[in-house]
Amino acid sequence: MPMSQDHRPRSQTRQLMIDIVARSERPLTRTEIVNRLNRKKTPHLIDMMDALVDEGVFRRSIHTFNNGVTGYVYSVAREYARE
C-alpha cells in the first residue's frame, strides 16, 4: 500500500526527487518534479530543491520557455547521474 504524502518521511521525498531528476532525459521544472511526486508545488518542496542545489546534488539553470516565461530547470550533478 503506497504511503500518502502526509506520511512520507522527508528523507524519502528527497531521494525520490533525486531519482526523478536523475532518470529524466532532460532538465525538469519545479512543477514537473512535484507532479511526478504526486504533490503540489509548496514552499517546503521548493526549499528541498534549493537545498539539493546548495549541496551540489542538483544543478539549477534558468530557462526561457516557448511562451516567453523564464523559470528554473533542474538536472543532477554528474556524480549523481545514472549511467
NUKOLKOL-984376 format. One record per atom (N, C-alpha, C): x, y, z; residue in three letters. Coordinates in steps of 0.1 Angstrom, whole numbers, plus 5000, padded with zeros to 4 digits. Layout:
! residues N
XYZALA...
***
This chain:
! residues 83
500849885000MET500050005000MET500950125000MET500750214990PRO501650334990PRO501350435001PRO502450505006MET502350595017MET501650725011MET500850785019SER500350915015SER501451015017SER501251135010GLN502251235011GLN502451285025GLN501351275033ASP501451325047ASP502351235056ASP502551115052HIS503351015060HIS504650985054HIS505051045042ARG506351015036ARG507351095044ARG508451025048PRO509551095055PRO510251185046PRO510751295051ARG511451395044ARG512651335036ARG513351245042SER514451175035SER514051095023SER512851035024GLN512350965012GLN511851055001GLN511251165004THR510851264994THR512151314987THR513151344995ARG514451394990ARG515051294980ARG515051164984GLN515651064975GLN514751044963GLN513451054964LEU512551044952LEU512851164942LEU513051284948MET513351394939MET514651364931MET515651324938ILE516951294931ILE516751184921ILE516051074924ASP515750974914ASP514951024902ASP513951104904ILE513151164893ILE514051244884ILE514851334889VAL515651414881VAL516751334874VAL517351244881ALA518451154876ALA517951074864ALA516651024864ARG516150944854ARG515651024842ARG515551154843SER514951234832SER516051254821SER515551254809GLU516351274797GLU516751414795GLU516051504803ARG516351654801ARG516051714815ARG516551834817PRO516351904829PRO514851924831PRO514351924844LEU512951934848LEU512652064855LEU511452114853THR511052234861THR510552184875THR510452284883ARG509852254897ARG508552184896ARG507652244887THR506352184886THR506452034881THR507252004871GLU507451874867GLU507851774878GLU508851824886ILE509351744897ILE508251714907ILE507551814911VAL506451794921VAL505351714916VAL504951724903ASN503951644897ASN504351504897ASN505551474894ARG506051334894ARG506051274908ARG506051364918LEU505951314932LEU504551304937LEU503651344928ASN502151344931ASN501951444943ASN502551554942ARG502451664952ARG502151794945ARG501851894954LYS501652024949LYS502952104951LYS503152204943LYS504352294945LYS504152374957LYS504952354968THR504852424980THR506152484984THR506152584992PRO507452644996PRO508452535002PRO507852435010HIS508652335016HIS509352255005HIS508652214994LEU509352134984LEU510352214976LEU510052344974ILE510952434967ILE512252444975ILE512052464989ASP513252464998ASP514052344997ASP513352224995MET514152104994MET514952104981MET514352154970MET515152154958MET516352254959MET516052364965ASP517152464967ASP518252404976ASP517952324986ALA518952264995ALA519752164987ALA519152094977LEU519851994969LEU520852074960LEU520452194955VAL521352274947VAL522552314956VAL522252364968ASP523252414977ASP524252294981ASP523752174982GLU524552054985GLU525352004973GLU525052064961GLY525752014949GLY525151894943GLY523951854947VAL523351734941VAL522651774928VAL521951884928PHE521251934917PHE522052054911PHE521952074898ARG522352194891ARG521052264887ARG521052394889ARG519852474886ARG520252574875ARG519452574864SER519652674853SER518452754851SER518652864845ILE517452954841ILE517152924826ILE515952894824HIS515452864810HIS514352944806HIS514352994794THR513253064788THR512352974780THR511152954783PHE510252864777PHE509652924764PHE509052844756ASN508452884743ASN507453004745ASN506753004756ASN505853114759ASN506453244764ASN507853244765GLY508553364769GLY508753374784GLY508153284792VAL508353284806VAL509653224810VAL510353284819THR511653234824THR511453164837THR512153044839GLY511952974851GLY513252884853GLY513252814864TYR514352724868TYR514052584862TYR515152524858VAL515152384855VAL516252314863VAL516052184866TYR517052114874TYR517551994867TYR518851964869SER519451844865SER520351794876SER520751674876VAL521651624886VAL523151644883VAL523951674893ALA525351684891ALA525851554886ALA526951564878ARG527551444871ARG527651324881ARG528151344893GLU528451234902GLU527151164907GLU525951224905TYR524751164909TYR523951114897TYR524451134885ALA523751094872ALA523850944871ALA522750884866ARG522750734864ARG523350714851ARG524150614850GLU524850574838GLU523950484829GLU
***
